[in-house]
Amino acid sequence: MKRYHFTTVVSQDHFFKFMAMVSSLKNTCKDFRLYVLCMHDVVYQILKKIGIEEVEPIQLSEVESDELRRIKRERHFHAYCWTMKPVLLSYVMEKYRDCQYYAHLDADLFFFDSPDHIFNESPDSSLFLTHHRNSRDFLKYYGVTGIFNTGFVGCKNDETARKAITKWKYQCVEYCPIKEDRVRKLFGDQRYVESWSNEFKGVYVVQSYGVNTAVWNIQNYQVTIKDGKVFVDGYPLVFYHFSGLTLISRNEFNLNWYYHIEDQMVMNIIYMPYVITLVNVMKEMGKYFPWFNAGFLSKEHTPDTHYFKYAEP
C-alpha cells in the first residue's frame, strides 16, 4: 500500500512546471503515486514516452462523461481545468484505494521537504485544507479568492473524504466561474470548500506556515536556512506555490506577473532553486523533444513586474 496517491491536472502550458514539481517530489517523498490528467494529448504522449515510475498519465477520455464533454464546449479552458480538479481526485479515490492519503496538487507547486509534515499534524483527520494567510498587501483578495487555497487539498482514505470530494466534484461540474461571482461568493473551484467544516467531520486546517507558502503570504514570515533546509518562521518549508510565475524563454522569467518580490532571502533560497530546476527541466526536455515549446509568453506580452534572466555559473 502506498502512503500517498497525488493527483494533478496538467495542460501543455504547465508541463515544464509540472516536471519541476515531479522532480521536487522525488527528492522529498519516498512513497507516492502521481496521477496526471493530461489536458492536451501531447502531454500524455510525452509522459508515456518518458515513463516516470511514479507517474501515471491519464487521458481525458478516461474520465470525461457526456456531461463533461458538453460543458467543456461551454467553459473557458482554465475554468474547465479547475472543474477537473475534483473530478480527477474523485476518480482516483474510487479506483485506486491502496493508499493512506490522497491530495490534489496544482502543477506549480514545488516541494522543499516531505509531505509527511502535513499529514502528521493530524493523522486521523479526513480532510486537509490550507488557509491563504494573506499578508497585508493581499488582505483585499479574501473577498475574491476566499479563505482557503485549493492548490492543495488533502484527504484521508475514508468515506467522509470521499463524500466531500464527490460533492465538490458535482458543485464544480454544475458551476465553476472563471471570474469572481460576487452574488454567489464563488471563484472557480476554490470557495466551495469553505463549507466543509460545517458539513463534514474531521476537517483540519494545516497549521504549518511552510505548507502552501506563496507570494500572498510570504511577507508575513522570516525565511531562514539551516543545514540546507529552508524554514519559514521556524516551520520547515514543505512546498511553495509559485503562482503567477511566467516562462518567457528557456532562461527568462517573470517571477510573478502580479507582484514584485522584494525579500532577497526569498529570492535566493526559494525562487532560485525553482528557477534552476525549471532551466534544467527545459534543457533536458529539449534534448528529446526539441519541438515542444508550449508554455512560453513573450516578454512584450508579460507585465513588467519582476523580470529575471538566469545566467548559468
C-alpha positions in Angstrom: 0.0 0.0 0.0 1.3 3.4 -1.0 1.3 6.2 1.6 0.2 8.8 -0.9 -1.8 9.0 -4.1 -1.5 12.5 -5.5 -3.5 14.0 -8.4 -2.8 16.9 -10.7 -4.3 18.5 -13.9 -1.7 19.4 -16.5 -2.1 21.4 -19.7 0.7 21.8 -22.2 1.3 25.3 -20.9 2.1 24.0 -17.4 4.1 20.9 -18.5 7.6 22.3 -17.6 6.3 23.4 -14.2 4.7 20.0 -13.6 8.0 18.3 -14.4 9.8 20.6 -11.9 7.2 19.5 -9.3 7.8 15.8 -10.0 11.5 16.4 -9.6 10.9 18.0 -6.2 8.5 15.2 -5.1 11.0 12.6 -6.0 13.6 14.4 -3.9 11.4 14.7 -0.8 8.8 11.9 -0.8 9.7 8.2 -0.8 6.3 6.6 -1.2 3.9 8.2 -3.7 2.0 7.7 -7.0 1.1 10.8 -9.0 -2.0 10.6 -11.3 -1.9 13.2 -14.0 -4.9 14.3 -16.0 -3.4 15.4 -19.4 -5.5 18.2 -20.7 -3.7 18.0 -24.1 -2.8 14.8 -25.9 0.8 16.0 -26.3 1.3 15.9 -22.5 0.0 12.3 -22.4 2.2 11.2 -25.3 5.4 12.7 -23.8 4.7 11.2 -20.4 4.2 7.8 -21.9 7.5 8.1 -23.8 9.4 9.3 -20.7 7.9 6.6 -18.5 8.4 8.1 -15.0 8.0 5.3 -12.5 5.9 7.3 -10.0 3.7 9.0 -12.6 0.5 7.6 -14.2 -0.7 9.8 -17.1 -4.5 9.7 -17.7 -6.2 10.8 -20.9 -9.3 13.0 -20.7 -11.3 10.3 -22.4 -10.8 8.1 -19.4 -12.6 10.4 -17.0 -14.9 12.6 -19.2 -18.6 11.9 -19.1 -21.1 13.1 -21.8 -21.9 15.9 -19.4 -18.3 16.9 -19.0 -17.8 16.9 -22.8 -20.8 19.2 -23.1 -19.6 21.7 -20.5 -16.1 21.7 -22.0 -17.5 23.3 -25.1 -19.2 26.0 -23.0 -16.5 26.9 -20.5 -13.2 28.8 -20.6 -10.3 26.4 -20.8 -9.0 27.4 -17.4 -12.4 27.0 -15.8 -12.6 23.5 -17.3 -9.2 22.7 -15.8 -10.4 23.8 -12.4 -13.5 21.8 -12.9 -11.4 18.7 -13.5 -9.5 19.0 -10.2 -12.2 17.4 -8.0 -13.3 15.2 -11.0 -9.9 13.6 -11.2 -9.4 13.4 -7.4 -12.8 11.7 -7.0 -11.9 9.3 -9.9 -8.6 8.3 -8.3 -10.2 7.9 -4.8 -12.8 5.5 -6.2 -10.5 3.5 -8.5 -7.2 3.4 -6.6 -7.9 2.7 -2.9 -4.5 1.3 -1.9 -3.1 4.3 0.0 -3.3 6.1 3.3 -3.9 9.6 1.9 -4.8 11.4 -1.2 -4.1 15.0 -2.3 -4.7 17.3 -5.2 -1.6 19.3 -6.1 -1.6 22.2 -8.5 1.2 21.8 -11.1 3.0 25.0 -10.0 3.9 23.6 -6.5 7.4 22.8 -5.6 8.4 20.7 -2.6 11.3 21.5 -0.4 10.5 18.9 2.3 8.4 15.8 2.8 4.6 16.0 2.7 4.7 13.8 5.8 4.8 17.1 7.7 1.3 17.9 6.5 -0.5 14.7 7.4 1.5 14.0 10.6 -0.1 17.2 12.1 -3.4 15.4 12.4 -3.2 11.8 11.1 -6.8 10.9 11.8 -8.4 13.9 10.1 -10.4 13.2 6.9 -9.8 16.5 5.1 -6.8 18.8 5.0 -7.1 22.5 3.9 -4.6 25.3 3.8 -5.6 28.9 4.8 -4.4 31.6 2.5 -2.9 33.6 5.4 -2.8 36.6 3.2 -0.3 39.3 4.1 -1.1 43.0 4.3 -0.9 43.6 0.6 -3.2 40.7 -0.2 -5.9 41.2 2.5 -8.3 42.7 0.0 -8.4 39.5 -2.0 -10.1 37.4 0.6 -13.4 38.5 -0.8 -12.4 37.1 -4.2 -10.3 34.0 -3.6 -11.8 33.0 -0.3 -10.2 31.7 2.9 -8.6 28.5 1.6 -6.3 27.8 -1.3 -7.2 24.7 -3.3 -3.8 24.4 -4.9 -3.5 21.7 -2.2 -6.5 19.6 -0.9 -5.6 16.6 1.2 -7.8 13.6 2.1 -7.6 10.5 4.2 -8.6 7.3 2.6 -12.1 7.2 4.3 -15.7 7.7 3.4 -16.0 11.1 4.8 -13.4 12.4 2.4 -15.0 10.6 -0.5 -18.3 12.2 0.3 -16.7 15.7 0.5 -14.8 15.3 -2.8 -17.8 13.8 -4.6 -19.9 16.8 -3.5 -17.1 19.2 -4.6 -17.0 17.5 -7.9 -20.7 17.9 -8.6 -20.6 21.5 -7.5 -17.8 22.3 -9.9 -19.4 20.4 -12.7 -22.6 22.5 -12.2 -20.8 25.8 -11.9 -17.1 26.9 -11.9 -16.9 30.6 -12.7 -13.7 31.9 -14.4 -14.2 35.2 -12.7 -15.4 36.1 -9.2 -19.1 35.7 -8.7 -19.9 38.3 -6.0 -23.5 37.2 -5.7 -22.8 33.6 -5.0 -19.4 34.3 -3.4 -17.6 31.9 -5.7 -14.4 31.9 -7.7 -13.6 28.8 -9.8 -13.4 25.6 -7.7 -12.0 27.3 -4.7 -14.7 28.6 -2.4 -16.9 25.5 -2.2 -14.5 24.0 0.4 -15.3 26.8 2.9 -18.5 25.0 3.9 -16.7 21.7 4.7 -16.2 22.4 8.4 -20.0 22.8 8.8 -20.8 19.7 6.7 -18.2 17.1 7.5 -16.4 15.8 10.5 -12.6 15.7 10.6 -11.8 18.8 8.6 -8.4 20.1 9.5 -6.7 23.4 8.7 -3.0 22.8 8.4 -1.1 24.9 11.0 2.4 24.9 9.5 3.3 28.2 7.8 5.5 26.1 5.5 2.6 24.5 3.7 1.2 26.3 0.6 3.6 29.2 1.3 3.2 31.7 -1.6 3.6 35.2 -2.7 0.3 36.2 -1.0 1.6 35.2 2.5 5.5 35.2 2.3 5.6 38.8 3.6 4.3 37.5 6.9 7.3 35.3 7.6 11.0 35.3 8.3 12.7 33.0 5.9 15.9 31.2 7.1 18.1 28.3 6.1 19.7 25.8 8.4 21.7 22.7 7.4 20.4 23.0 3.9 16.7 23.1 4.9 14.5 26.2 4.4 12.3 27.4 7.2 9.5 30.0 7.4 9.0 31.4 10.9 10.7 28.2 12.2 8.5 25.8 10.3 10.1 23.6 7.6 9.1 24.8 4.1 7.2 21.8 2.8 6.1 23.4 -0.5 5.9 26.7 -2.1 3.1 27.7 -4.5 4.7 29.5 -7.5 1.5 31.2 -8.5 2.0 33.9 -11.2 5.4 32.8 -12.5 5.7 33.1 -16.2 8.1 31.5 -18.6 9.4 33.9 -21.2 12.2 31.8 -22.7 14.3 28.9 -21.5 16.3 31.2 -19.2 14.0 34.2 -18.8 11.1 34.5 -16.4 8.7 36.9 -14.8 8.8 35.6 -11.3 5.4 36.9 -10.6 3.1 38.8 -13.0 1.0 40.5 -10.3 3.6 41.3 -7.6 7.3 42.1 -7.1 9.2 40.0 -4.6 11.4 42.3 -2.5 12.9 40.0 0.0 16.3 38.9 -1.3 16.4 35.8 1.0 13.1 34.6 -0.5 14.7 35.1 -3.9 17.9 33.3 -3.1 16.6 30.2 -1.2 13.1 29.8 -2.6 12.9 31.2 -6.1 16.4 30.4 -7.3 16.1 26.6 -6.6 12.9 26.6 -8.6 14.3 28.6 -11.5 17.3 26.3 -11.7 15.1 23.2 -11.7 12.9 24.7 -14.5 16.0 25.6 -16.5 17.4 22.0 -16.1 14.0 20.5 -16.9 13.7 22.6 -20.1 17.2 21.7 -21.1 16.7 18.0 -20.6 13.3 18.0 -22.4 14.9 19.9 -25.3 17.3 17.0 -25.9 14.5 14.6 -26.5 11.6 16.8 -27.5 13.1 19.8 -29.2 9.9 20.6 -31.0 8.0 21.1 -27.7 7.8 24.8 -26.9 4.5 25.3 -25.1 4.1 27.4 -22.1 6.1 30.5 -23.1 4.8 34.0 -23.1 6.8 36.7 -25.0 8.3 39.5 -23.0 6.2 42.1 -24.7 3.1 40.3 -23.5 4.3 39.8 -20.0 3.7 42.5 -17.3 6.9 44.2 -16.3 6.6 43.3 -12.6 9.6 41.0 -11.9 11.7 40.2 -14.9 14.6 37.8 -14.2 17.2 36.3 -16.5 19.1 33.3 -15.3 22.8 33.1 -16.2 24.4 29.8 -15.7 27.5 29.9 -13.5 
